[in-house]
Amino acid sequence: MRLLLTVDSYEWRSDSESWRPRPTGAGAGAGANRPTGVAVGNFGKLNVFACPQDPAHPHRFSVQ
């Protein structure tokens, strides 16, 4: 299984230099830099794993 996707409860913090969304295109209005408010578990991360050999194999999930 390989990590396919990670959904984090925290998108970005205003006091850090980590990744932040960059407003672009027509949707870059006043709400473009607002977090979605997604909360995974107890504000953790959801990891989705997939089989690289056979996409028909079921995905696996881990909440941290």
N, C-alpha and C positions, 0 to 999 in steps of 0.2 A: 504494500500500500504506500502511496505517495501523497504528500500534502497537496491538496487541490485548491483549497480556499480557507482563509481565516477571517472570521467576522469578529471584530473587537468591539467591546462596549464603548471604548473611548476612541473617537476618530482623530482628535488632535487637541493639543493644549496650547493656549495662547502664550504660555511662559516658556515654551520649549522650541528648539530648532528642528524638531522632527517634521515629518510629512504633514502638509496642510493642503486642503483643496485650493486650487487656483481658479478664480472666477473667469469663465470664458463664455463666449457666445451670447445668445439672446437671453439665457437664464441667469446672467451674471448680475442680477439686480440686488436689492437689499438683503434678500434671504440666502444668497449664494454661499455664504460662509457659516451658515448655521448648521450645527450637528443634527443628525436625523433623530437622535434620542433612542436609538436601538440599545437595549440592555440584554445581554446574554447571561442567563443564569443569575448569579449574584454579582453582576457587573464584571464578568470575566470574558473569556474568548471561546468561540466555537470553531473547532478545527474540523474540516471535512476532508476525508482521505478517499482516494480512488485507486483502483487497480490499474497499473499502466499496461498490463498484458491483455486484459479483457474488460472492456467497458461495460459488459453485461453483468459483471460481478457487483454485488451490492456495495454501496458507499458505506464508509464507517465514520462515526462521529465521536468527537471528544470535546467535553466542556471543561475548561480549566478556570 
